[in-house]
């Protein structure tokens, strides 16, 4: 009986050991399969670097498309669309090699706000350009007064010295259906002007409103011999176009312009994932 008991105990121990071994093996196998699946998923998912490169490439393509469409001096929508279609076709081929499909749906040109990205809900307070030594050209175009806020929440453009002190500021706002401009230094208001036309053109460095009406913006005399930056304050309070060019403190030239805004709706699809990005792109580009 003792030998039978010993044999039964050995069989019980062996069975227990085999059961434990099966459990351990199963857990290890599951871990290997999970790790393999994770590696597979990560290999097909677009990385943040790839998405960043995609957005940078797309922004550059839109800027180049806009410049090409303006070769005649007037915007040619056919050239703009053809350029972007060619870009999208090349991009689709590049992504196809990795088993990923891509589509870009382009909006038409829309009026841009003076916010950082041109959107109505964009960053309202931002720096347009830093370390400026000389501004040769500075113009703003306001399509109509109804796009502006009133004087209590007006659009402001200012030149701030590197020390932090204000050199010059200009408030633009709607009053009674007219575009009003108020120019200031650090102490007081230097002058005001009203444009009754539906489309207002402000030539800040040329001291003209609407092309022929003289108005001293005081920009040149207040910023001369200073190193400064140009800020936009409350940029969501108005729509329009701006262009500025000149020289930086290191002697290099700069030129920034924004004529309009385009929304690029980008969809990236892998075999089990889909990513949608709606990306505002100012054209021809601007900002620092």
HUNORWO-V105764 format. One record per residue. N is the residue number from 1. RES is the residue in three letters. PSI is psi in radians with two decimals (NA if undefined). OMEGA is omega in whole degrees, 0 to 359 (none if undefined). NEAR is the number of other ideal C-beta (glycine too) atoms within 8 Angstrom. Layout:
n->N res->RES psi->PSI omega->OMEGA near->NEAR
n->N res->RES psi->PSI omega->OMEGA near->NEAR
This chain:
n->1 res->UNK psi->-0.63 omega->181 near->4
n->2 res->UNK psi->-0.68 omega->180 near->5
n->3 res->UNK psi->-0.67 omega->178 near->6
n->4 res->UNK psi->-0.70 omega->178 near->7
n->5 res->UNK psi->-0.74 omega->180 near->8
n->6 res->UNK psi->-0.72 omega->180 near->8
n->7 res->UNK psi->-0.73 omega->179 near->8
n->8 res->UNK psi->-0.71 omega->178 near->8
n->9 res->UNK psi->-0.71 omega->179 near->8
n->10 res->UNK psi->-0.73 omega->179 near->8
n->11 res->UNK psi->-0.68 omega->179 near->8
n->12 res->UNK psi->-0.75 omega->179 near->8
n->13 res->UNK psi->-0.75 omega->180 near->8
n->14 res->UNK psi->-0.73 omega->179 near->8
n->15 res->UNK psi->-0.71 omega->178 near->8
n->16 res->UNK psi->-0.74 omega->180 near->8
n->17 res->UNK psi->-0.73 omega->179 near->8
n->18 res->UNK psi->-0.71 omega->179 near->8
n->19 res->UNK psi->-0.79 omega->178 near->8
n->20 res->UNK psi->-0.74 omega->180 near->8
n->21 res->UNK psi->-0.72 omega->180 near->8
n->22 res->UNK psi->-0.74 omega->179 near->8
n->23 res->UNK psi->-0.82 omega->180 near->8
n->24 res->UNK psi->-0.78 omega->181 near->8
n->25 res->UNK psi->-0.74 omega->180 near->8
n->26 res->UNK psi->-0.77 omega->179 near->8
n->27 res->UNK psi->-0.78 omega->180 near->8
n->28 res->UNK psi->-0.73 omega->180 near->8
n->29 res->UNK psi->-0.74 omega->178 near->8
n->30 res->UNK psi->-0.69 omega->179 near->8
n->31 res->UNK psi->-0.72 omega->179 near->8
n->32 res->UNK psi->-0.78 omega->180 near->8
n->33 res->UNK psi->-0.75 omega->179 near->8
n->34 res->UNK psi->-0.78 omega->180 near->8
n->35 res->UNK psi->-0.67 omega->179 near->8
n->36 res->UNK psi->-0.74 omega->179 near->8
n->37 res->UNK psi->-0.70 omega->179 near->8
n->38 res->UNK psi->-0.75 omega->179 near->8
n->39 res->UNK psi->-0.69 omega->179 near->8
n->40 res->UNK psi->-0.78 omega->180 near->8
n->41 res->UNK psi->-0.75 omega->183 near->9
n->42 res->UNK psi->-0.47 omega->182 near->7
n->43 res->UNK psi->-0.43 omega->181 near->6
n->44 res->UNK psi->-0.17 omega->181 near->12
n->45 res->UNK psi->2.29 omega->179 near->8
n->46 res->UNK psi->2.28 omega->181 near->9
n->47 res->UNK psi->2.82 omega->177 near->6
n->48 res->UNK psi->-0.56 omega->179 near->5
n->49 res->UNK psi->-0.71 omega->179 near->6
n->50 res->UNK psi->-0.73 omega->179 near->8
n->51 res->UNK psi->-0.73 omega->177 near->12
n->52 res->UNK psi->-0.75 omega->178 near->8
n->53 res->UNK psi->-0.68 omega->179 near->8
n->54 res->UNK psi->-0.79 omega->181 near->12
n->55 res->UNK psi->-0.67 omega->179 near->11
n->56 res->UNK psi->-0.76 omega->178 near->8
n->57 res->UNK psi->-0.73 omega->181 near->9
n->58 res->UNK psi->-0.73 omega->178 near->14
n->59 res->UNK psi->-0.77 omega->180 near->11
n->60 res->UNK psi->-0.67 omega->179 near->8
n->61 res->UNK psi->-0.73 omega->179 near->11
n->62 res->UNK psi->-0.72 omega->179 near->13
n->63 res->UNK psi->-0.77 omega->179 near->12
n->64 res->UNK psi->-0.67 omega->179 near->9
n->65 res->UNK psi->-0.71 omega->180 near->14
n->66 res->UNK psi->-0.76 omega->179 near->13
n->67 res->UNK psi->-0.71 omega->179 near->9
n->68 res->UNK psi->-0.66 omega->182 near->10
n->69 res->UNK psi->-0.26 omega->181 near->12
n->70 res->UNK psi->0.22 omega->183 near->11
n->71 res->UNK psi->-0.57 omega->181 near->8
n->72 res->UNK psi->-0.04 omega->182 near->5
n->73 res->UNK psi->-0.24 omega->178 near->4
n->74 res->UNK psi->2.41 omega->183 near->5
n->75 res->UNK psi->2.19 omega->179 near->8
n->76 res->UNK psi->1.82 omega->185 near->10
n->77 res->UNK psi->-0.54 omega->180 near->7
n->78 res->UNK psi->-0.74 omega->178 near->6
n->79 res->UNK psi->-0.72 omega->180 near->11
n->80 res->UNK psi->-0.84 omega->182 near->13
n->81 res->UNK psi->-0.74 omega->181 near->9
n->82 res->UNK psi->-0.71 omega->180 near->8
n->83 res->UNK psi->-0.79 omega->181 near->13
n->84 res->UNK psi->-0.59 omega->177 near->13
n->85 res->UNK psi->-0.72 omega->177 near->8
n->86 res->UNK psi->-0.72 omega->178 near->8
n->87 res->UNK psi->-0.78 omega->181 near->11
n->88 res->UNK psi->-0.69 omega->179 near->11
n->89 res->UNK psi->-0.74 omega->179 near->8
n->90 res->UNK psi->-0.65 omega->181 near->8
n->91 res->UNK psi->-0.69 omega->179 near->12
n->92 res->UNK psi->-0.72 omega->179 near->11
n->93 res->UNK psi->-0.69 omega->180 near->8
n->94 res->UNK psi->-0.77 omega->182 near->7
n->95 res->UNK psi->-0.45 omega->182 near->11
n->96 res->UNK psi->-0.53 omega->180 near->9
n->97 res->UNK psi->-0.46 omega->180 near->6
n->98 res->UNK psi->0.18 omega->180 near->6
n->99 res->UNK psi->0.43 omega->182 near->7
n->100 res->UNK psi->2.35 omega->176 near->11
n->101 res->UNK psi->2.64 omega->183 near->8
n->102 res->UNK psi->2.42 omega->174 near->12
n->103 res->UNK psi->2.56 omega->177 near->8
n->104 res->UNK psi->2.10 omega->176 near->12
n->105 res->UNK psi->2.07 omega->186 near->8
n->106 res->UNK psi->2.37 omega->173 near->10
n->107 res->UNK psi->2.90 omega->174 near->9
n->108 res->UNK psi->2.94 omega->178 near->5
n->109 res->UNK psi->2.30 omega->179 near->9
n->110 res->UNK psi->2.72 omega->179 near->9
n->111 res->UNK psi->2.38 omega->182 near->9
n->112 res->UNK psi->2.51 omega->169 near->13
n->113 res->UNK psi->2.98 omega->178 near->12
n->114 res->UNK psi->0.28 omega->174 near->12
n->115 res->UNK psi->3.03 omega->186 near->15
n->116 res->UNK psi->-0.74 omega->180 near->9
n->117 res->UNK psi->0.06 omega->177 near->8
n->118 res->UNK psi->-0.10 omega->182 near->11
n->119 res->UNK psi->2.71 omega->180 near->9
n->120 res->UNK psi->-0.45 omega->178 near->6
n->121 res->UNK psi->0.36 omega->180 near->5
n->122 res->UNK psi->-3.08 omega->178 near->13
n->123 res->UNK psi->2.08 omega->187 near->8
n->124 res->UNK psi->-0.61 omega->182 near->11
n->125 res->UNK psi->2.03 omega->185 near->8
n->126 res->UNK psi->2.90 omega->181 near->11
n->127 res->UNK psi->2.12 omega->180 near->9
n->128 res->UNK psi->-0.78 omega->181 near->14
n->129 res->UNK psi->2.51 omega->180 near->11
n->130 res->UNK psi->2.85 omega->173 near->6
n->131 res->UNK psi->0.81 omega->180 near->10
n->132 res->UNK psi->2.38 omega->176 near->17
n->133 res->UNK psi->-0.58 omega->182 near->9
n->134 res->UNK psi->2.35 omega->175 near->6
n->135 res->UNK psi->2.02 omega->180 near->13
n->136 res->UNK psi->-0.78 omega->184 near->7
n->137 res->UNK psi->2.29 omega->176 near->9
n->138 res->UNK psi->1.85 omega->181 near->11
n->139 res->UNK psi->2.62 omega->174 near->13
n->140 res->UNK psi->2.50 omega->177 near->12
n->141 res->UNK psi->2.21 omega->179 near->11
n->142 res->UNK psi->2.05 omega->185 near->15
n->143 res->UNK psi->-0.67 omega->177 near->8
n->144 res->UNK psi->2.75 omega->185 near->7
n->145 res->UNK psi->-0.47 omega->184 near->10
n->146 res->UNK psi->-0.26 omega->177 near->6
n->147 res->UNK psi->-0.11 omega->183 near->10
n->148 res->UNK psi->2.70 omega->172 near->14
n->149 res->UNK psi->3.04 omega->179 near->11
n->150 res->UNK psi->-3.08 omega->187 near->9
n->151 res->UNK psi->-0.40 omega->182 near->8
n->152 res->UNK psi->-0.35 omega->178 near->5
n->153 res->UNK psi->0.88 omega->189 near->7
n->154 res->UNK psi->2.82 omega->172 near->14
n->155 res->UNK psi->2.32 omega->179 near->15
n->156 res->UNK psi->2.43 omega->171 near->11
n->157 res->UNK psi->2.28 omega->186 near->12
n->158 res->UNK psi->2.64 omega->174 near->11
n->159 res->UNK psi->2.11 omega->184 near->16
n->160 res->UNK psi->2.21 omega->178 near->12
n->161 res->UNK psi->2.72 omega->182 near->11
n->162 res->UNK psi->-0.41 omega->177 near->8
n->163 res->UNK psi->-0.24 omega->179 near->4
n->164 res->UNK psi->-0.18 omega->181 near->5
n->165 res->UNK psi->2.55 omega->181 near->7
n->166 res->UNK psi->2.30 omega->176 near->10
n->167 res->UNK psi->-0.69 omega->189 near->12
n->168 res->UNK psi->2.60 omega->176 near->13
n->169 res->UNK psi->2.62 omega->178 near->11
n->170 res->UNK psi->2.16 omega->175 near->14
n->171 res->UNK psi->2.37 omega->178 near->11
n->172 res->UNK psi->2.21 omega->185 near->15
n->173 res->UNK psi->2.88 omega->178 near->14
n->174 res->UNK psi->2.39 omega->176 near->12
n->175 res->UNK psi->1.95 omega->179 near->9
n->176 res->UNK psi->0.50 omega->180 near->4
n->177 res->UNK psi->0.13 omega->178 near->6
n->178 res->UNK psi->2.67 omega->175 near->10
n->179 res->UNK psi->2.13 omega->180 near->12
n->180 res->UNK psi->2.50 omega->181 near->13
n->181 res->UNK psi->2.32 omega->177 near->14
n->182 res->UNK psi->2.15 omega->183 near->11
n->183 res->UNK psi->2.39 omega->184 near->13
n->184 res->UNK psi->2.72 omega->164 near->11
n->185 res->UNK psi->-2.82 omega->183 near->11
n->186 res->UNK psi->-0.24 omega->186 near->6
n->187 res->UNK psi->-0.58 omega->190 near->3
n->188 res->UNK psi->3.00 omega->174 near->5
n->189 res->UNK psi->2.24 omega->183 near->7
n->190 res->UNK psi->-0.39 omega->181 near->8
n->191 res->UNK psi->2.73 omega->177 near->9
n->192 res->UNK psi->2.67 omega->179 near->8
n->193 res->UNK psi->2.70 omega->179 near->9
n->194 res->UNK psi->2.31 omega->175 near->9
n->195 res->UNK psi->2.08 omega->181 near->12
n->196 res->UNK psi->-0.08 omega->182 near->4
n->197 res->UNK psi->2.73 omega->181 near->6
n->198 res->UNK psi->-0.52 omega->180 near->3
n->199 res->UNK psi->2.10 omega->186 near->8
n->200 res->UNK psi->2.24 omega->180 near->11
n->201 res->UNK psi->2.06 omega->181 near->11
n->202 res->UNK psi->1.97 omega->176 near->12
n->203 res->UNK psi->1.61 omega->189 near->11
n->204 res->UNK psi->-0.77 omega->181 near->11
n->205 res->UNK psi->-0.36 omega->180 near->12
n->206 res->UNK psi->-0.10 omega->178 near->6
n->207 res->UNK psi->0.82 omega->177 near->9
n->208 res->UNK psi->2.61 omega->171 near->11
n->209 res->UNK psi->2.30 omega->180 near->13
n->210 res->UNK psi->0.52 omega->171 near->9
n->211 res->UNK psi->-0.62 omega->186 near->7
n->212 res->UNK psi->-0.39 omega->184 near->5
n->213 res->UNK psi->2.04 omega->182 near->9
n->214 res->UNK psi->2.38 omega->172 near->7
n->215 res->UNK psi->2.22 omega->182 near->10
n->216 res->UNK psi->1.86 omega->177 near->8
n->217 res->UNK psi->-0.22 omega->178 near->10
n->218 res->UNK psi->0.25 omega->184 near->11
n->219 res->UNK psi->-0.82 omega->185 near->13
n->220 res->UNK psi->-0.80 omega->184 near->8
n->221 res->UNK psi->-0.46 omega->181 near->6
n->222 res->UNK psi->-0.38 omega->181 near->10
n->223 res->UNK psi->-0.21 omega->182 near->12
n->224 res->UNK psi->2.40 omega->178 near->6
n->225 res->UNK psi->0.28 omega->177 near->2
n->226 res->UNK psi->2.70 omega->169 near->8
n->227 res->UNK psi->2.22 omega->190 near->8
n->228 res->UNK psi->3.00 omega->172 near->11
n->229 res->UNK psi->2.69 omega->180 near->12
n->230 res->UNK psi->2.12 omega->182 near->14
n->231 res->UNK psi->2.63 omega->171 near->12
n->232 res->UNK psi->2.20 omega->180 near->16
n->233 res->UNK psi->2.30 omega->181 near->10
n->234 res->UNK psi->0.83 omega->183 near->12
n->235 res->UNK psi->-0.30 omega->178 near->16
n->236 res->UNK psi->-0.05 omega->184 near->11
n->237 res->UNK psi->0.18 omega->179 near->12
n->238 res->UNK psi->2.73 omega->176 near->13
n->239 res->UNK psi->2.69 omega->176 near->9
n->240 res->UNK psi->-2.99 omega->183 near->12
n->241 res->UNK psi->2.50 omega->173 near->10
n->242 res->UNK psi->2.68 omega->174 near->13
n->243 res->UNK psi->2.32 omega->180 near->11
n->244 res->UNK psi->2.43 omega->179 near->15
n->245 res->UNK psi->2.79 omega->180 near->10
n->246 res->UNK psi->-2.59 omega->181 near->13
n->247 res->UNK psi->2.52 omega->177 near->10
n->248 res->UNK psi->3.04 omega->182 near->11
n->249 res->UNK psi->-0.48 omega->179 near->7
n->250 res->UNK psi->0.06 omega->177 near->5
n->251 res->UNK psi->-0.18 omega->180 near->6
n->252 res->UNK psi->2.68 omega->181 near->6
n->253 res->UNK psi->2.69 omega->174 near->7
n->254 res->UNK psi->2.66 omega->177 near->11
n->255 res->UNK psi->2.14 omega->182 near->7
n->256 res->UNK psi->2.37 omega->178 near->14
n->257 res->UNK psi->2.60 omega->172 near->11
n->258 res->UNK psi->2.06 omega->182 near->16
n->259 res->UNK psi->-0.53 omega->184 near->9
n->260 res->UNK psi->-3.03 omega->182 near->11
n->261 res->UNK psi->2.50 omega->176 near->14
n->262 res->UNK psi->2.43 omega->174 near->13
n->263 res->UNK psi->2.07 omega->176 near->11
n->264 res->UNK psi->2.02 omega->178 near->15
n->265 res->UNK psi->1.87 omega->187 near->12
n->266 res->UNK psi->2.25 omega->177 near->15
n->267 res->UNK psi->2.18 omega->178 near->12
n->268 res->UNK psi->2.18 omega->185 near->14
n->269 res->UNK psi->2.17 omega->170 near->9
n->270 res->UNK psi->-2.99 omega->188 near->11
n->271 res->UNK psi->-0.41 omega->179 near->5
n->272 res->UNK psi->0.23 omega->181 near->5
n->273 res->UNK psi->2.67 omega->176 near->8
n->274 res->UNK psi->2.34 omega->180 near->7
n->275 res->UNK psi->2.31 omega->179 near->9
n->276 res->UNK psi->2.28 omega->180 near->7
n->277 res->UNK psi->2.19 omega->172 near->11
n->278 res->UNK psi->1.98 omega->194 near->8
n->279 res->UNK psi->1.99 omega->178 near->11
n->280 res->UNK psi->2.31 omega->182 near->12
n->281 res->UNK psi->1.97 omega->175 near->12
n->282 res->UNK psi->2.45 omega->175 near->13
n->283 res->UNK psi->2.43 omega->2 near->14
n->284 res->UNK psi->0.08 omega->180 near->11
n->285 res->UNK psi->2.73 omega->180 near->10
n->286 res->UNK psi->2.76 omega->179 near->9
n->287 res->UNK psi->2.85 omega->181 near->9
n->288 res->UNK psi->NA omega->none near->6
